[in-house]
Amino acid sequence: MGEAKILDEQLPVLNRIRVETVLSRYPIHRLSKAGTGPIDLYPDIEWKVSHNTDYGQPGPLAYKVDTLIINRRLDQFPRPVPEVLKIGSLREICRELGQSDHDTEIVKKALHQNASAYITTRIRQIRKGRERKVEIGYSRYSVVFTGETLPDGQTADAVYVVLNPQHRKFLNDVEVRPLDYDYLFQLAPAPQRLYELLSFPMFGALANDRPRARLRYSEFCMFAPVTRYFEYDPMKKQMHKIHKPHRDSGYIQKTEFQEIVDPKGNRDWEMYYTPGPKALIEFRAFTHRVTTPVLPAVKQRESSDSQPFQTYLALEQVDTSMLSELLQRGITEPKARMLLGNLRSGQSVLDQLEYTDFVIAQAPAGKFHNPPGLYIRNIQQNITVPPTFETTRQRSQRAIAQQKRDAQAASRAELELAYEDYKNRRIDEFVATMSTDEYRRSLEEQRRVLKRTYRTMTTEQLDALAVASVRARIKDGSQIVFATFNEFCNGKIQV
C-alpha cells in the first residue's frame, strides 16, 4: 500500500476533461477539409446526421468548437447541467481555439453548423448497470449571440448555448470518461478523433492487464468519419499520418495490422495498439490505480522518435529550472511539462525562449495578443535560432572558450560551437543549391502560415521567422545528412 501511495503522489497533473460516453462515439462532423459526405450509418447502426444547407455540414472547425469549447464548458458544471451555458465572446473563442481574432465569422458559422445539425438515432444507453433503448430526433442546442435575447428575457453579453431539453436530460443521465484536455487541444481533428475512440479499448486493455488494445479499421472510418480504403497501401499511408502524433507523444508504442474480411466480403484490418507510457500514465492518473506496467522499460529505438518515449516516462522528473522558465512566460504547467517531455535530442529550449523574447520585445506594444502561443510553437517546431542572434548560452560558451582555451570545458565549448557552425554551413550550402524560385516559394509558404496565425507581426518579424522556419525544416528533414558530434570531434569529416 505504501508503494501505491508513493506512485499516486508522483503522478503528473493532467488537465482532464470529462466527456459523455454515448453520443461521443458517433460521428456528427465530417473531418475532411474538402467536400462533404452523408453521415448515415444505417443499416449498420441507426444513426443519421442532417445538416442545414445554409450553413453547411459541420466540419473540422465545428468539431473543435464542440470538443474543446462546448464540452469544456459542460465539464465545469456538476450534474444536472444548466440549461444555458455562457461560452464567451467570439474573439475569446477564437483565442481559446488558437485562431486569429479575425476569424470570428468562420467560428460563428461553425457554431451555426453545430446548432443546426439534426440527429436521428436509436441507441442503447447503460446507466448504473441498467440498459435502456433511446430513440431521439433532435438538434443538441441553440446558440444565442451577443445582443440577442436569452430565454429569461435578458440581453446576451456574450455567446451562449441553450441546451435542447432532451439533450440536457441525456447529458444528466449518461456516464462520463476522462480525457487529457491539453493533449486533445494539440491534436489535429483526425488524430483527436482516434484518441477519443481509442480511449475506450485502451482503458479496457490497461484495466484488464491485456498487452494490446484493438480497434477495427472499418469502425474507425465509420465513426470518425474518414475515407475508408480497401487496399493495404493507401490504408497504411492514411493511418500512418493519424498514428504519428500518438507515437511521438508516447500514447502508442506499437501498431500492428491483421487483415480480415468484413461481413460484406470487403478487405478490412484489425488494428492492434500496444499502450505507450502516456497511456499508462493517463490510466494511473485518472484511476489512481497502480498496475503492473505494460512498459517496465521502453526498448530503445534506433529511429529518431525514441526520445519522446524516454522523456515521457520521466515526465515528473523534468528540469525544474527549465519548467520555471516556461511558467514565467505564461505557459500552463501541464502544457510546459508536455513540451519538456517531448523535446528532440539536443534541442536547446533556452535558446529558443531567448530568441522568442527578442522577437516579442521588438514588436510594438500590444501587438501580440497570445505570446505563450508563439513560445509553444517555436519549441514544438524546434526552430533554428538565426546565427546572427547570440544567445546567453553561446555568449557563455564563447567566454569559457576565450578564458580557458586549454581546459577541457573550453575545448568542449569550442567543439560545440564549431559543430553548430558546421551544421549552419551545411544548411547554407544546401540553400545555395536551391533554385531562387524554390527558396522563394519555401519562404512564401512559411510566411503565409505565420501570417495566418500571427497577423499582427511586422514584415521584418515575419521575414526573420520565415527564414528560421525554413532552415529548421531543412535541418530536421532528410535532405542533409549531418555527421554525428562524435564523428565531428574525431575528425572523420572535413570541416
BELZI-V467442 format. One record per helix or strand of 3 or more residues. SS is the DSSP state (H for helix, E for strand). FROM is the first residue (numbers start at 1). TO is the last residue. If there is no record, write none. Layout:
SS/FROM/TO, SS/FROM/TO
//
This chain:
H/2/9, E/16/20, H/23/25, E/47/50, H/60/75, E/84/88, H/90/97, H/101/116, E/118/127, E/130/139, E/141/144, E/159/163, H/165/173, E/176/180, H/181/186, H/189/207, E/212/216, H/217/224, H/232/249, E/252/261, E/267/275, H/277/287, H/306/313, H/315/317, H/320/328, H/333/341, H/349/362, H/371/380, H/392/403, H/408/433, H/436/453, H/459/476, H/485/489
//
